[in-house]
Amino acid sequence: MLTNDLRIARVEKTLRWFEEDVPLLNVRVRELSKERQESAKRFAAAVIRETRAELERLLREQPPSGADSAAVGPAGPPCEPAD
């Protein structure tokens, strides 16, 4: 099972890939009819919106970054007792 951090990293990578692909999409659909161009662009925009929403959901579900460190205290893990 994937950790939440790994899921976030994958979704971030996917989102960057989609966003960076928009100019190339414009080149790929250039030969299509105006209606099909708009349809492809709307679809790409919807995929990007959904991916952003997924990333936001994962970030909301992520436990606070200090949750683990709060259990051991601000000074870090407990030390061995002195002799």
C-alpha positions in Angstrom: 0.0 0.0 0.0 1.3 3.5 -0.9 2.0 6.0 1.8 0.2 9.3 1.7 3.5 11.1 0.9 4.0 8.8 -2.1 0.5 9.4 -3.4 0.9 13.1 -3.1 4.2 13.0 -5.0 2.6 10.9 -7.8 -0.4 13.2 -8.1 1.9 16.3 -8.1 4.0 14.7 -10.8 0.9 13.9 -12.9 -0.5 17.4 -12.4 2.8 19.0 -13.6 2.8 16.6 -16.6 -0.7 17.6 -17.6 -0.1 21.3 -17.1 3.2 21.2 -19.1 1.4 19.3 -21.9 -1.2 22.0 -22.6 0.9 23.8 -25.2 1.6 20.5 -27.0 -2.1 19.7 -26.9 -2.7 22.9 -28.8 -0.3 21.7 -31.5 -1.8 18.2 -31.6 -5.4 19.4 -32.1 -4.6 22.2 -34.5 -5.7 20.1 -37.5 -9.1 19.2 -36.0 -12.3 21.1 -36.4 -13.0 24.0 -34.1 -15.6 22.0 -32.2 -13.2 19.1 -31.6 -10.4 21.4 -30.6 -12.6 23.0 -28.0 -13.8 19.6 -26.8 -10.2 18.3 -26.4 -9.3 21.5 -24.5 -12.3 21.2 -22.2 -11.5 17.6 -21.5 -7.8 18.5 -20.7 -9.0 21.3 -18.4 -11.4 19.0 -16.6 -8.6 16.4 -16.1 -6.4 19.1 -14.7 -9.2 20.3 -12.4 -9.8 16.8 -11.1 -6.1 16.2 -10.5 -5.8 19.4 -8.5 -8.9 18.4 -6.5 -7.3 15.0 -5.8 -4.1 16.7 -4.7 -6.0 19.1 -2.4 -7.9 16.1 -0.9 -4.7 14.2 -0.2 -3.1 17.3 1.3 -6.1 17.8 3.6 -6.0 14.1 4.7 -2.3 14.2 5.5 -1.6 14.2 9.2 0.1 17.2 10.6 3.9 17.1 10.0 4.6 17.4 13.7 2.4 14.6 14.8 5.2 12.1 15.2 7.6 14.6 16.8 5.0 15.6 19.4 5.0 12.2 20.8 8.7 12.3 21.6 8.7 16.0 22.8 10.4 19.1 21.5 13.9 18.0 22.5 13.7 14.8 20.4 13.6 11.2 21.6 14.2 10.5 25.3 17.8 10.0 26.3 19.2 7.0 28.1 19.2 7.6 31.9 22.6 8.5 33.4 24.3 6.0 35.6 
